[in-house]
């Protein structure tokens, strides 16, 4: 039996280097970068990991093929 799930999509912020590392290590690929998305959502820049300004949303996806 095959699962109907074809892909997993996740998103993170430009400052979350650990998440970007982890997702890519597990086979996710960057599919979209939304510049300024977090600035719009929060009404301004925030300071993130290691002082990196949190500005952009980064979307990653991984194709899946699951048998049950």
Rosetta silent file (secondary structure, phi, psi, omega in degrees, C-alpha in Angstrom):
SEQUENCE: XXXXXXXXXXXXXXXXXXXXXXXXXXXXXXXXXXXXXXXXXXXXXXXXXXXXXXXXXXXXXXXXXXXX
SCORE:     score description
SCORE:     0.000 S_00000001
   1 L     0.000  136.718  179.010    0.000    0.000    0.000 S_00000001
   2 E  -105.280  142.578  175.388    1.322    3.454   -0.867 S_00000001
   3 L   -80.421  143.921 -178.857    0.731    6.573    1.170 S_00000001
   4 L   -74.375   -7.902 -179.258   -0.811    9.478   -0.758 S_00000001
   5 L   -70.608  122.906 -178.367    1.793   11.824    0.656 S_00000001
   6 L  -103.380  -25.400 -177.857    4.094   12.979   -2.147 S_00000001
   7 E  -158.073  155.842  173.159    6.190   15.600   -0.389 S_00000001
   8 E  -111.310  133.410  178.808    6.936   17.267    2.912 S_00000001
   9 E  -121.703  129.661  177.505    7.182   21.046    2.969 S_00000001
  10 E  -129.372  161.310  174.105    8.738   22.967    5.863 S_00000001
  11 E  -138.443  152.736  178.565    9.704   26.568    6.382 S_00000001
  12 E  -147.979 -176.614 -179.483   12.191   28.341    8.606 S_00000001
  13 E  -105.487  162.428 -175.888   13.839   31.726    8.872 S_00000001
  14 L   -63.013  -22.093 -178.151   17.070   32.953    7.345 S_00000001
  15 L   -89.049  -12.468 -173.267   18.819   33.068   10.745 S_00000001
  16 L   -84.682   73.696 -175.527   17.999   29.482   11.784 S_00000001
  17 H   -62.609  -35.933  178.769   21.241   27.921   10.602 S_00000001
  18 H   -64.089  -44.502  178.671   20.744   24.756   12.657 S_00000001
  19 H   -64.317  -43.163  178.650   17.345   24.076   11.072 S_00000001
  20 H   -60.840  -42.354  177.128   18.709   24.766    7.583 S_00000001
  21 H   -61.698  -51.384 -175.791   21.585   22.369    8.243 S_00000001
  22 H   -60.738  -49.884 -178.751   19.319   19.668    9.679 S_00000001
  23 H   -59.745  -45.037 -178.827   16.688   19.789    6.936 S_00000001
  24 H   -67.909  -33.406  177.462   19.269   19.683    4.157 S_00000001
  25 H   -62.994  -31.283 -179.936   21.125   16.867    5.898 S_00000001
  26 L   -96.229   20.006  170.695   17.885   14.860    5.781 S_00000001
  27 L    92.553    5.703  176.447   17.357   15.418    2.069 S_00000001
  28 L   -77.681  148.844  177.698   15.272   18.584    1.977 S_00000001
  29 E  -122.481  143.224  176.823   16.004   21.089   -0.793 S_00000001
  30 E   -67.448  126.045 -178.830   15.441   24.829   -0.749 S_00000001
  31 E  -116.206  -18.874 -177.325   12.492   25.513   -3.043 S_00000001
  32 E  -160.421  140.853  172.743   11.555   29.088   -2.246 S_00000001
  33 E  -123.036  126.193 -179.442   12.900   32.152   -0.495 S_00000001
  34 E  -109.412   90.474 -176.912   10.388   34.823    0.498 S_00000001
  35 L   -60.822  133.079  175.758   12.417   38.000    1.057 S_00000001
  36 L    77.170    1.646 -175.747   11.048   40.291    3.756 S_00000001
  37 H   -59.854  -41.668 -178.181    8.239   37.903    4.769 S_00000001
  38 H   -75.273  -30.861  176.132    9.098   38.013    8.485 S_00000001
  39 H   -63.614  -44.274  177.886    9.562   41.779    8.456 S_00000001
  40 H   -62.283  -45.203 -175.799    6.035   42.111    7.037 S_00000001
  41 H   -66.411  -42.277 -175.891    4.606   39.615    9.529 S_00000001
  42 H   -96.667   -5.845  178.484    6.251   41.098   12.638 S_00000001
  43 L    78.948   15.014  177.961    6.235   44.733   11.541 S_00000001
  44 L   163.199  171.934  179.726   10.010   45.077   11.613 S_00000001
  45 L   -76.881  145.194  172.915   13.316   43.273   11.865 S_00000001
  46 E  -121.475  155.502  177.149   14.164   41.190   14.895 S_00000001
  47 E   -85.431  130.326 -178.643   17.570   39.989   15.982 S_00000001
  48 L  -112.249 -153.575 -178.713   18.001   36.261   15.541 S_00000001
  49 H   -53.799  130.919  176.990   20.711   33.650   16.015 S_00000001
  50 H    56.521   27.192  178.376   24.204   35.183   16.340 S_00000001
  51 H    78.448    7.174  178.696   22.734   38.637   15.739 S_00000001
  52 L   -71.995  127.315  178.366   21.571   37.787   12.214 S_00000001
  53 E   -64.672  132.821  178.155   18.516   39.916   11.379 S_00000001
  54 E   -85.494  110.912 -176.083   15.398   37.769   10.912 S_00000001
  55 L  -127.492  -43.544 -165.606   13.961   38.922    7.589 S_00000001
  56 L  -114.927  149.788  172.640   13.189   36.085    5.208 S_00000001
  57 E   -98.101  134.948  179.108   11.200   32.866    5.165 S_00000001
  58 E  -118.972  124.186  179.127   12.942   29.906    3.548 S_00000001
  59 E  -104.918  138.064  179.091   10.862   26.960    2.328 S_00000001
  60 E  -129.120  153.661  176.106   12.299   23.514    1.812 S_00000001
  61 E  -142.213  156.408  178.389   10.737   20.321    0.561 S_00000001
  62 E  -136.580  127.096  174.550   11.497   16.637    0.416 S_00000001
  63 E   -71.956  141.219  179.846    9.877   14.128   -1.882 S_00000001
  64 L  -129.131  151.118  176.102    8.653   11.024   -0.084 S_00000001
  65 L  -140.706   96.950 -172.657    7.712    7.542   -1.168 S_00000001
  66 L  -107.254  127.547  174.011    6.209    5.659    1.737 S_00000001
  67 E  -103.555  138.038  174.919    5.107    2.017    1.628 S_00000001
  68 L  -115.607    0.000    0.000    2.744    0.620    4.266 S_00000001
